């Protein structure tokens, strides 16, 4: 018996030694792998959905709780100093005089004001910029004060005898963020009265116009938001009414429409209604739309799909693009789906768009943007490329007035991304599903306030360092997403390696009583990989961890007058200095028509990853500053040229004649404003 007890004691001590920190007083911890946090527990610090809504797996912290650092903060500062921060001074749609959002009966101002304010206000709260906060409040106060006795508010936009509500649906999101930041109860009053008015509208006069009908899911999310604050039962009746009057995004093999922004924004509506209805077919429908659009039109790298206004059969090559609006709406949808489902798939997809497609859609100084950006994009000029591009106009140039929608709506992309870097969990913990340097202040456990400080150059570096700052010891779970591409990921807690096997595509859950300055180091080994796009002639894209690589093409920038190239509905304020906001056309100054040479025994044998110095200005998304490149071998394809529409021609056939082998350089797709990202290839 003594020997048995001794053996048990030795086994217990050995087990304990595997889960103790070495730099602090020995403290037990456990690490387990899980598909997602349990949503059935109750978090007293952050409210989850009220019954009968199903609870979410992740809970967003109030705006301003997360302060970005590193390259992400630099990006937000560029937004502040660029278009986002100054559109109110130059865009005619934001002209204050006689603006319909500021003046009853005003003659301009529809979706543009809340589109811009949705990003501008959140950017102000995140950066703590008092001037921007005051500017945002000017518009917020006007929106609140515009409410009429019947409950409606904002500009009156009638389609016959039917009120058009799309712009109000966007403004509700602005008001929700403002409430998170200020707790101003007038927001709850306005939304309550507005939703009562919506409920009073007959079905045949509700959500009838094209945009609002497609995008009713945005309205539905706002109804849930208010219900979770007030619990008023009429809101659930309104939720049902919104769903039955919204376009049907549950079809198995077709869509209500094929407009790129609508698809990116609206595919989440069935999953949103699933939170109330609980029919799993609704949740499956949102997944289906996401994959349906990509089976044909999304056979391209970068996470998006070919829909340079609308998807069209026969236009599926990677030279087809997507609106900047579509990119930021896809990122927002991914973030919402992540919170509702907990599925790490949505975080990984959000990173794909955020790191690869979105950065190159804007100029590095964030003072101009493209309406359309393509995975294979070799000329960025002001010409009309229709019908190669679905819409007619100068939509490939970097123009601050490229289009009145993207010009204003681009603002939400990075602020919303920042707000999802650290999330609360139903079991009183914290989760990191998206990664970037930041400091998040939040409550965990029994209400203890802590800070989580994240330091990393991810996605250009594979190490993520976390420090927990707390005034007293507190027990809570910490969830870390392990990407599907990260084989043999490692976790160290206070310098000690965690021995639990870390599974890619899941969350590592660390349960521990945390002390001040406890440290966690997550290493996500990045390796080269190829992805084959079978529908597009078996072209391939090259990935390094979460980054997709593009051919490095020398970019020649030609500055021009934005007033001469802007489309008709992009209007300037009369006192705006257009010379401070030029358009840039970008032309290739080196060959771009290369195929990749792949080793027939080891496809990536001739690929060499080169790490470079981190940029001094903390901005890694230019050819000059990007801290990563790959050397490999390519062969030019002389017949692959610019086509009759002024676009990169469709991918050539596999047997197209090629020149001799030569060394070529690849850089991350997000730093390539001209790019070949889907390559013809030859195995030799």
C-alpha positions in Angstrom: 0.0 0.0 0.0 2.8 2.4 0.9 4.4 1.7 -2.6 1.1 2.3 -4.3 0.7 5.6 -2.5 4.2 6.6 -3.3 3.7 5.9 -7.0 0.4 7.9 -7.0 2.3 10.8 -5.3 5.0 10.7 -7.8 2.5 10.7 -10.7 0.7 13.6 -9.2 3.9 15.6 -8.8 5.0 14.9 -12.3 1.6 16.0 -13.7 1.7 19.2 -11.6 5.2 20.0 -12.8 3.9 19.9 -16.3 1.4 22.7 -15.7 3.3 25.1 -13.4 4.9 28.4 -14.3 8.7 28.7 -13.7 9.1 32.5 -13.4 6.5 33.0 -10.7 5.5 31.1 -7.6 4.3 27.7 -8.8 0.7 28.0 -9.9 -1.4 25.4 -11.7 -2.7 26.0 -15.1 -4.4 23.8 -17.7 -4.4 24.0 -21.5 -7.0 22.3 -23.5 -8.0 22.6 -27.2 -11.6 23.4 -28.1 -13.6 24.2 -31.2 -15.0 27.4 -29.5 -16.0 28.6 -26.0 -19.1 27.3 -24.4 -21.8 29.9 -24.9 -24.2 28.6 -22.2 -22.4 30.1 -19.3 -23.4 33.6 -18.0 -20.9 36.4 -18.0 -21.8 39.0 -15.4 -19.3 41.5 -16.8 -20.6 41.7 -20.4 -24.2 41.0 -21.3 -24.8 38.2 -23.8 -28.1 37.9 -25.8 -31.3 37.9 -23.8 -33.6 34.9 -24.0 -35.1 33.7 -26.3 -32.2 34.8 -28.4 -29.4 32.2 -28.5 -26.3 33.4 -26.8 -23.2 34.3 -28.8 -19.8 32.6 -28.4 -17.9 35.9 -28.2 -18.9 39.3 -26.7 -17.5 42.5 -28.2 -16.0 45.0 -25.7 -17.3 48.6 -25.8 -15.6 50.7 -28.4 -12.5 52.4 -27.0 -11.6 49.4 -24.8 -8.9 48.3 -27.2 -6.0 50.6 -28.1 -4.1 49.5 -31.2 -0.3 49.7 -31.4 2.3 48.9 -34.1 1.3 48.8 -37.7 -2.4 48.8 -37.0 -2.2 52.1 -35.0 -0.2 53.5 -37.8 -2.9 52.5 -40.3 -5.6 54.3 -38.1 -3.4 57.4 -37.8 -3.1 57.4 -41.6 -6.9 57.2 -41.8 -7.2 60.1 -39.4 -4.8 62.2 -41.4 -6.2 61.0 -44.8 -9.6 60.6 -46.3 -11.4 59.3 -43.3 -10.4 62.3 -41.1 -11.0 65.0 -43.8 -13.9 63.9 -45.9 -16.1 66.2 -43.9 -14.0 69.1 -45.3 -14.0 68.0 -49.0 -17.0 65.8 -49.8 -20.0 67.6 -51.0 -22.2 64.9 -49.5 -20.9 65.9 -46.1 -21.3 69.7 -46.6 -23.0 70.9 -43.5 -24.9 73.7 -45.0 -28.4 72.5 -45.9 -27.4 68.8 -45.2 -30.5 66.7 -44.7 -28.9 65.0 -41.6 -28.5 68.4 -40.0 -31.4 70.5 -41.4 -35.0 69.5 -41.8 -35.7 69.5 -45.5 -32.1 69.7 -46.5 -31.2 68.9 -50.1 -28.3 66.5 -49.8 -27.1 63.7 -47.5 -28.3 60.1 -47.7 -26.1 57.0 -47.1 -22.9 59.0 -47.3 -23.1 60.7 -43.9 -23.7 57.5 -41.8 -21.3 55.5 -44.0 -18.5 57.9 -43.2 -19.6 58.5 -39.6 -19.7 54.7 -38.9 -15.9 54.6 -39.4 -15.0 58.1 -38.4 -16.8 58.0 -35.0 -15.3 54.7 -34.1 -11.9 55.9 -35.2 -12.3 58.9 -33.0 -13.3 56.8 -29.9 -10.4 54.4 -30.5 -7.8 57.1 -30.9 -9.3 59.3 -28.2 -9.1 62.2 -30.6 -11.2 65.0 -29.0 -11.6 67.1 -32.1 -12.9 64.1 -34.0 -15.1 63.1 -31.1 -16.7 66.6 -31.1 -17.1 66.5 -34.9 -18.8 63.1 -34.7 -21.1 64.4 -31.9 -22.3 67.2 -34.2 -23.8 64.6 -36.5 -25.0 62.3 -33.7 -26.8 65.2 -31.9 -28.5 66.2 -35.1 -29.6 62.6 -35.7 -31.1 62.3 -32.2 -32.8 65.7 -32.5 -34.3 64.9 -35.9 -36.7 62.3 -34.5 -40.3 63.1 -35.3 -43.4 62.5 -33.2 -44.2 59.3 -35.1 -40.7 57.9 -34.3 -39.1 58.3 -37.7 -35.9 60.3 -37.9 -33.3 61.6 -40.3 -33.8 62.6 -44.0 -37.2 61.8 -45.4 -36.7 59.7 -48.6 -39.9 58.4 -50.1 -40.2 55.9 -52.9 -43.8 56.7 -53.9 -45.8 56.1 -50.7 -43.1 53.9 -49.2 -40.4 55.3 -46.8 -36.8 54.3 -47.8 -34.9 53.4 -44.6 -31.4 52.3 -45.8 -29.6 55.4 -44.6 -31.3 55.2 -41.2 -30.2 51.6 -40.8 -26.6 52.7 -41.1 -27.0 55.6 -38.7 -28.3 53.2 -36.1 -24.9 51.6 -36.0 -23.3 55.0 -35.5 -25.7 55.6 -32.6 -24.9 52.2 -31.1 -21.2 52.9 -31.0 -21.8 56.3 -29.6 -23.9 54.7 -26.8 -21.1 52.2 -26.0 -18.7 55.1 -25.6 -21.0 57.5 -23.7 -24.0 55.5 -22.2 -26.2 58.4 -23.5 -29.7 57.0 -22.8 -31.2 59.2 -25.6 -30.0 56.6 -28.0 -32.2 53.9 -26.4 -35.1 56.3 -26.5 -34.6 57.1 -30.2 -34.2 53.5 -31.2 -37.2 52.4 -29.2 -39.5 55.0 -30.9 -38.0 54.3 -34.3 -38.6 50.6 -34.0 -42.1 51.1 -32.9 -42.7 53.2 -36.0 -41.1 50.5 -38.2 -43.4 47.9 -36.6 -46.4 50.1 -37.5 -45.6 50.1 -41.2 -47.6 47.7 -43.3 -45.5 44.9 -44.8 -46.1 46.1 -48.3 -44.5 49.5 -47.4 -41.6 48.1 -45.4 -38.1 47.3 -46.8 -39.4 47.5 -50.4 -36.5 49.4 -52.0 -33.6 47.5 -53.5 -30.8 48.4 -51.0 -32.8 48.2 -47.8 -34.5 45.0 -49.0 -31.2 43.3 -49.6 -29.6 44.6 -46.4 -32.4 44.1 -43.9 -30.0 42.1 -41.8 -28.3 45.3 -40.7 -31.6 46.5 -39.3 -32.1 43.1 -37.6 -28.8 43.3 -35.8 -29.8 46.7 -34.4 -33.1 45.4 -33.1 -31.2 42.6 -31.3 -28.8 45.2 -29.9 -31.7 47.2 -28.4 -33.5 44.1 -27.2 -30.4 43.1 -25.2 -30.5 46.5 -23.6 -34.2 46.9 -22.8 -35.9 43.5 -23.2 -39.0 44.9 -24.8 -41.0 42.1 -26.4 -42.2 44.1 -29.4 -38.7 44.0 -30.7 -38.9 40.3 -31.2 -42.1 40.8 -33.3 -40.2 43.4 -35.3 -37.3 41.0 -35.8 -39.7 38.5 -37.4 -41.2 41.2 -39.6 -37.7 42.3 -40.8 -36.7 38.8 -41.7 -39.9 38.0 -43.7 -39.6 41.4 -45.6 -35.8 41.0 -46.3 -34.5 39.4 -49.5 -34.3 35.7 -49.3 -30.6 34.7 -48.7 -31.5 31.1 -47.9 -31.7 29.8 -51.4 -29.5 26.8 -52.0 -28.2 27.5 -55.5 -28.9 31.1 -56.4 -29.0 34.5 -54.8 -31.5 37.4 -54.7 -29.0 39.5 -56.5 -25.3 39.3 -57.4 -24.1 42.7 -56.4 -20.7 42.3 -54.7 -21.4 44.5 -51.7 -24.8 43.0 -51.1 -23.4 39.5 -51.1 -20.5 40.4 -48.7 -22.9 42.2 -46.4 -26.1 40.2 -46.6 -25.0 36.6 -46.5 -25.0 36.8 -42.7 -28.8 37.6 -42.4 -30.0 34.0 -42.2 -27.4 33.3 -39.4 -28.6 36.5 -37.6 -32.2 35.4 -37.7 -31.1 31.9 -36.6 -30.2 33.5 -33.2 -34.0 34.0 -32.7 -35.6 31.3 -34.8 -33.1 28.5 -33.8 -33.6 26.6 -37.1 -30.1 25.3 -38.0 -31.0 25.5 -41.7 -30.7 29.2 -41.4 -27.2 29.0 -40.0 -26.3 26.6 -42.8 -27.7 29.0 -45.3 -25.2 31.7 -44.4 -22.3 29.3 -44.8 -23.8 28.2 -48.1 -23.9 31.7 -49.6 -20.4 32.3 -48.5 -19.2 29.2 -50.3 -21.6 29.4 -53.2 -20.3 32.7 -54.4 -16.7 31.4 -54.2 -17.2 28.1 -56.0 -17.3 30.0 -59.3 -16.5 33.7 -58.8 -14.1 33.2 -55.8 -11.6 31.0 -57.5 -9.0 33.6 -56.7 -6.6 34.5 -53.8 -7.3 37.2 -51.2 -10.6 36.0 -49.8 -13.0 37.9 -52.1 -14.6 37.1 -55.4 -14.9 38.5 -59.0 -17.8 41.0 -58.9 -16.6 44.4 -60.2 -20.2 45.5 -59.5 -22.1 42.3 -60.2 -21.0 38.7 -60.7 -21.4 37.7 -64.3 -21.1 34.2 -65.9 -18.0 34.2 -68.0 -16.2 36.8 -65.9 -14.5 34.6 -63.3 -10.8 35.2 -64.1 -8.6 36.8 -61.3 -8.4 40.0 -63.4 -12.0 40.6 -62.2 -12.2 42.7 -59.0 -14.3 43.8 -56.1 -15.4 47.1 -54.7 -13.6 48.5 -51.6 -17.0 48.6 -50.1 -17.3 44.9 -50.6 -14.0 44.3 -48.8 -14.8 46.2 -45.6 -18.4 44.8 -45.5 -16.9 41.3 -45.9 -14.6 42.0 -43.0 -17.5 43.2 -40.8 -19.6 40.2 -41.7 -16.7 37.8 -40.8 -16.4 39.6 -37.4 -20.1 39.3 -36.8 -20.2 35.7 -37.8 -17.2 35.0 -35.5 -19.0 36.5 -32.5 -22.3 34.6 -33.2 -20.8 31.2 -34.1 -17.4 31.2 -32.4 -16.2 29.4 -35.6 -12.4 30.2 -36.1 -13.1 29.9 -39.8 -14.5 33.4 -39.8 -11.4 34.9 -38.1 -9.1 33.3 -40.6 -11.2 34.5 -43.5 -11.3 38.0 -42.1 -7.5 38.0 -41.9 -7.3 36.8 -45.6 -9.3 39.9 -46.8 -7.7 42.3 -44.3 -4.1 41.4 -44.9 -4.2 40.6 -48.6 -7.0 42.3 -50.5 -7.8 45.4 -48.6 -4.5 47.2 -48.0 -3.6 47.7 -51.6 -7.1 49.2 -52.4 -5.8 52.5 -50.9 -2.8 54.7 -51.4 -0.2 54.3 -48.7 -1.1 57.7 -47.3 -4.8 56.8 -47.3 -5.7 59.9 -49.3 -7.1 58.1 -52.3 -8.6 54.7 -53.0 -9.7 52.5 -55.9 -13.3 51.6 -56.5 -12.2 48.2 -57.9 -9.2 46.2 -57.0 -8.3 42.8 -58.6 -6.1 39.9 -57.6 -4.4 40.2 -61.0 -4.2 44.0 -61.5 -1.5 45.4 -63.8 -2.9 48.8 -64.8 -4.5 51.3 -62.5 -5.6 54.1 -64.7 -8.6 56.4 -65.1 -10.0 54.9 -68.3 -13.4 53.2 -68.7 -12.8 49.4 -68.8 -16.4 48.3 -69.5 -17.4 45.6 -70.3 -14.3 44.0 -69.0 -15.2 45.6 -65.7 -19.0 45.5 -65.2 -19.5 49.1 -64.2 -18.7 52.0 -66.6 -16.3 54.6 -65.4 -12.7 55.4 -64.3 -12.8 52.8 -61.5 -9.3 51.5 -61.4 -7.4 54.6 -60.5 -6.5 55.8 -57.0 -9.0 58.7 -56.8 -10.2 60.3 -53.6 -13.5 60.6 -55.3 -13.6 57.3 -57.0 -17.2 56.7 -56.0 -19.5 58.2 -53.4 -20.1 54.9 -51.7 -16.6 53.5 -51.2 -15.3 57.0 -50.7 -17.3 57.1 -47.4 -17.8 53.5 -46.5 -14.1 52.5 -46.6 -13.7 54.1 -43.2 -15.1 51.2 -41.2 -12.6 48.6 -42.2 -9.7 49.0 -39.7 -11.7 50.5 -36.8 -14.0 47.5 -36.7 -11.1 45.2 -37.0 -9.5 46.8 -34.0 -12.6 46.4 -32.0 -12.4 42.6 -32.5 -8.8 42.0 -31.5 -9.8 41.0 -28.0 -13.2 39.6 -27.1 -15.0 38.6 -23.9 -16.3 35.0 -23.5 -19.4 33.7 -21.8 -17.3 31.9 -19.2 -15.9 35.3 -17.9 -12.7 35.0 -19.9 -10.9 36.7 -22.8 -10.2 35.5 -26.4 -7.8 36.5 -29.1 -9.1 35.3 -32.5 -7.6 38.1 -34.6 -4.0 39.2 -33.9 -2.3 42.6 -33.9 -0.4 44.7 -31.4 -2.8 46.4 -28.9 -3.7 46.9 -25.3 -7.2 45.9 -24.2 -8.8 46.9 -20.9 -11.6 44.6 -19.8 -13.3 42.8 -16.9 -12.8 39.1 -16.3 -13.6 36.5 -13.6 -15.6 38.0 -10.8 -15.4 41.5 -12.3 -11.7 42.1 -11.9 -10.4 44.7 -14.4 -7.3 43.7 -16.2 -5.3 44.7 -19.2 -4.0 42.4 -21.9 -1.0 43.8 -23.7 -0.3 42.2 -27.1 3.0 42.8 -28.8 3.6 41.4 -32.3 4.4 42.3 -35.9 2.0 39.6 -37.1 1.2 38.8 -39.9 4.8 39.5 -40.9 6.2 37.7 -37.8 5.1 34.4 -36.2 5.6 35.3 -32.5 2.8 36.9 -30.5 3.6 38.0 -26.9 1.0 38.7 -24.3 1.3 40.3 -20.9 -1.5 40.2 -18.3 -1.7 43.3 -16.1 -3.8 43.0 -13.0 -3.9 44.6 -9.5 -4.7 41.3 -7.9 -4.8 37.6 -8.8 -7.7 36.6 -10.8 -8.8 33.3 -12.4 -10.2 33.3 -15.9 -9.8 31.4 -19.2 -7.8 32.8 -22.1 -8.5 31.6 -25.6 -6.0 31.8 -28.4 -7.0 30.9 -32.0 -4.6 28.5 -33.7 -4.8 29.1 -37.5 -5.3 26.1 -39.8 -2.0 26.8 -41.5 0.0 26.9 -38.2 1.4 23.4 -37.8 3.3 22.7 -34.6 2.3 25.9 -32.9 3.8 26.4 -29.5 2.7 28.2 -26.3 5.0 29.3 -23.5 3.6 30.5 -20.2 6.1 32.6 -18.2 8.9 30.9 -20.2 7.7 27.3 -19.8 6.6 25.4 -22.8 3.1 24.0 -22.7 3.2 20.3 -23.4 -0.4 19.9 -24.4 -0.5 19.2 -28.2 -1.7 22.4 -30.0 -4.2 21.6 -32.7 -4.5 23.9 -35.7 -8.0 25.2 -36.5 -9.0 25.3 -32.9 -8.6 27.5 -29.8 -6.1 26.8 -27.1 -7.8 27.5 -23.8 -5.5 28.5 -20.9 -7.2 28.2 -17.5 -5.1 29.8 -14.7 -5.1 32.1 -11.8 -3.3 35.0 -13.4 -0.9 37.3 -11.6 0.4 40.7 -12.6 2.9 40.5 -15.5 2.2 36.9 -16.3 3.4 36.3 -19.9 2.2 34.1 -22.7 4.1 33.6 -25.9 2.3 32.1 -28.9 4.5 31.0 -31.8 2.6 30.3 -35.1 5.2 28.8 -37.5 4.8 30.2 -41.0 5.6 28.0 -44.0 5.2 28.3 -47.7 2.3 26.6 -49.3 0.6 26.6 -52.7 -3.1 26.8 -53.5 -4.5 25.7 -56.8 -7.5 27.4 -58.4 -8.9 24.6 -60.6 -11.7 26.6 -62.2 -9.2 29.2 -63.3 -6.9 27.0 -65.4 -5.2 25.4 -62.4 -3.4 28.7 -61.6 -1.7 28.8 -58.2 -1.2 31.3 -55.5 1.7 31.3 -53.0 1.0 31.7 -49.3 3.3 32.3 -46.4 1.3 31.8 -43.2 -1.7 34.2 -43.6 -0.1 36.2 -46.3 -0.6 35.7 -50.0 2.3 36.6 -52.2 2.2 38.6 -55.5 4.7 39.3 -58.2 6.8 42.4 -57.4 6.1 44.8 -60.3 7.8 48.2 -60.4 5.1 50.7 -60.0 5.1 54.0 -61.9 2.9 56.6 -60.3 1.4 59.4 -62.4 -0.4 62.2 -60.6 -3.4 63.9 -62.1 -6.2 66.3 -61.3 -9.0 64.4 -59.3 -11.6 66.8 -60.6 -10.9 65.7 -64.2 -11.2 62.0 -63.5 -13.9 61.7 -60.8 -17.2 60.3 -61.8 -20.3 62.5 -61.9 -21.8 61.7 -58.5 -18.5 62.3 -56.6 -18.8 66.0 -55.8 -16.5 68.4 -54.0 -17.3 71.1 -51.5 -17.0 74.5 -53.1 -14.0 75.5 -50.9 -12.1 72.2 -51.1 -8.6 72.4 -52.4 -8.5 69.6 -55.0 -4.7 70.0 -55.4 -4.2 68.5 -51.9 -6.2 65.4 -53.0 -4.7 64.2 -56.3 -5.5 61.1 -58.2 -2.7 58.6 -59.0 -2.6 56.4 -61.9 -0.2 53.4 -61.6 1.5 51.8 -64.5 3.8 48.8 -64.6 7.5 49.7 -65.1 8.7 46.1 -65.4 7.3 42.9 -67.0 4.4 41.3 -65.2 3.5 38.3 -67.5 5.3 35.5 -65.6 4.4 32.0 -64.9 5.9 30.2 -61.8 8.4 27.4 -62.3 7.6 24.6 -59.9 9.9 21.7 -59.1 8.1 18.5 -60.2 9.4 16.6 -57.1 9.1 19.4 -54.6 7.0 22.3 -55.9 8.5 24.9 -53.5 12.1 23.7 -53.7 13.3 26.9 -55.4 11.4 29.4 -53.2 13.6 31.3 -50.7 12.0 33.4 -48.0 13.9 36.6 -47.1 13.2 38.5 -43.9 14.0 42.2 -44.0 14.2 45.0 -41.4 10.9 46.2 -39.9 10.1 49.6 -41.3 11.0 52.6 -39.1 7.6 54.2 -39.7 5.7 51.0 -38.7 3.9 50.8 -42.0 4.7 47.5 -43.8 2.3 47.7 -46.7 4.4 49.3 -49.5 6.9 47.7 -51.9 9.7 49.7 -50.2 8.8 48.9 -46.6 7.4 45.4 -46.6 9.7 43.3 -44.4 9.3 40.1 -46.3 9.9 38.9 -49.8 10.4 35.6 -51.7 12.9 34.8 -54.4 11.9 32.2 -56.9 12.0 31.3 -60.6 9.6 32.3 -63.3 9.3 32.3 -67.1 7.7 35.1 -69.1 4.7 34.3 -71.3 4.9 36.7 -74.3 1.3 36.1 -75.4 -0.1 37.2 -72.1 -0.7 40.9 -72.6 -3.1 43.7 -71.8 -6.4 43.0 -73.6 -8.8 45.2 -75.7 -10.4 46.5 -72.6 -7.1 47.7 -71.1 -7.1 44.9 -68.5 -4.7 42.1 -67.7 -5.8 39.4 -70.2 -7.4 36.3 -68.8 -4.9 33.6 -67.7 -3.1 31.9 -70.6 -3.4 28.3 -71.4 -0.9 26.0 -69.7 0.9 25.2 -72.9 1.4 28.9 -73.9 5.0 29.4 -75.1 7.4 30.7 -72.5 10.8 32.3 -72.4 13.9 31.2 -70.4 13.9 30.9 -66.7 14.8 33.9 -64.6 14.7 34.9 -61.0 11.6 36.8 -59.9 10.6 38.4 -56.6 7.3 38.0 -54.7 6.0 40.3 -52.0 2.9 40.2 -49.8 -0.3 40.9 -51.8 -1.3 43.7 -49.5 1.8 45.7 -50.4 1.3 45.3 -54.2 -0.9 47.9 -55.7 -0.1 46.3 -59.0 -0.1 42.6 -58.7 -0.1 39.2 -60.2 -1.4 36.9 -57.4 -2.8 34.0 -59.4 0.0 32.5 -61.5 0.1 30.2 -64.5 2.6 27.6 -63.7 4.9 24.9 -65.1 6.2 21.9 -63.3 9.8 21.1 -64.4 
